[in-house]
């Protein structure tokens, strides 16, 4: 196979695997040898368009059609690129060229019709849509576009307008599901133009615009819905989210208040709109709490005391919201819980402010006054301390700890209660399915637990042997029986970001765990994860691996003796590879060789088996490990050599050449 063919094959493999940088490099290597290679020119054009470099994409695609003027896909792609840039006349030219080469292509007829329609050439556009439908009568997109063109000329009856409005809306939904928000927005707008009171189209248009960051346009869509239906509480939640993202907190508060009042009658009764006196309220300070320890087999954990006896009935739920400094998501988090609040007999809500400056009291009270109990620590006691303090202050039978940037979906508490209310005392914790979302609240992926257990509701079988190895859970999806904390203690302060994993392992050692498969919680993922990890001292210094090792060692202290050795060996093997493949690269790429070496030291403390050492040496041969490999070699060479002692046996000494007398 020649160089160009092999490079093309490699480039295509990279492109299909979404390794765009490597694909571009391989395509450019082809052009270095053959500047007019049509496939490389075309592919680079498509890559540039994927990367948002539309001018560069146009250069490559134009070059491709010059080199290969009979390439239908190149002309068609050039037409699509022109449409993306709203260069409709140029797009029509490209589509006509493609159509001359492929006169039976449905997408070309449809897209050419659209390009002409955008120029006001309705008769020609209608002609091409009709030709597409002659070839394929159920070609929905061409049918919808035909309806839009006929409507622009006033040729549709009222009944036809409603029909085509629904058709456009369906196409909008389909395009959004495919991730094409721009086209989805166009279809939603077309649906509304045909049927101005189509609420679903207004709603989905607002959602799509909100996801695109077009907040002002999204607000207009939502306000239109409220004109048509003033009692739609869900829309006020949508508006609250937008105002929160815009940091317009007074507007966000007003929207969330109204949404809660419209959707939750219990909230409407209990919420106190204004303070009871004109005097400014004092910020409540977290009370001093008793400190103690509980021993779980061979290790000590922070003690969680039992709830003091009281005539007041204990609620089923305690929701403990942990907060510190951030106001970006707190209102959304609170609103998601308050929307499901059914009275103090059922649920208490605590906000634990870890000494924020200024305090978050006013913000919490703005939508939670009369319902939410707010506590502010007099000083920052760390995340683990805040966890344990919130648990200690709680009175509920089941505790849900929620970080202020996450939230729950409708049905989280009611559905879990239905499963847990009469469950066996052997169940010490439960969790639901959850979605991973980004900073804007846009769906990224289902939580890993969904792929582990799917839709099998009930007690998880063999849960301990799985959670000891790795943790697929996220805090927003987990609830724990308070008696579990009372018996086993709270979060361990020794483990930094891994304290949640250790607690799950501790609970799994002594209790069953219930799984509710429906997606009922959202966990916010920082999409700048790698950048943040690169600047995070925990990873740069290698300390994350130290905590990982300690989490495994602490768990060994209480695991059942009959399979402790076997299950711990699996955990050590898995987490050795985890450090090697996903963590040591962080300090390494940041140029922190000391941190990278520490990662490897800790990895070997986790697993020193011959198999692990072999994997380490194999990894060190990779290109990415070159700086670390050189550092290790330099350290070995720097080890001082010892002088050869005089008493080495004669037979081991180097032979001497005899000198004649």
PyMOL commands that set and color helices and strands:
alter all, ss='L'
color gray80, all
select helices_A, chain A and resi 3-16+20-33+38-50+54-67+72-84+88-101+106-118+122-135+140-152+158-177+181-194+199-212+215-228+233-245+249-263+265-270+330-338+361-368+382-393+412-420+448-453+463-467+475-477+482-488+496-510+529-534+537-540+543-556+564-589+593-606+610-620+623-637+650-652
alter helices_A, ss='H'
color red, helices_A
select strands_A, chain A and resi 293-296+299-302+317-323+347-353+372-376+398-403+407-408+427-437+443-446+458-459+478-481+512-524
alter strands_A, ss='S'
color yellow, strands_A
deselect
rebuild
show_as cartoon
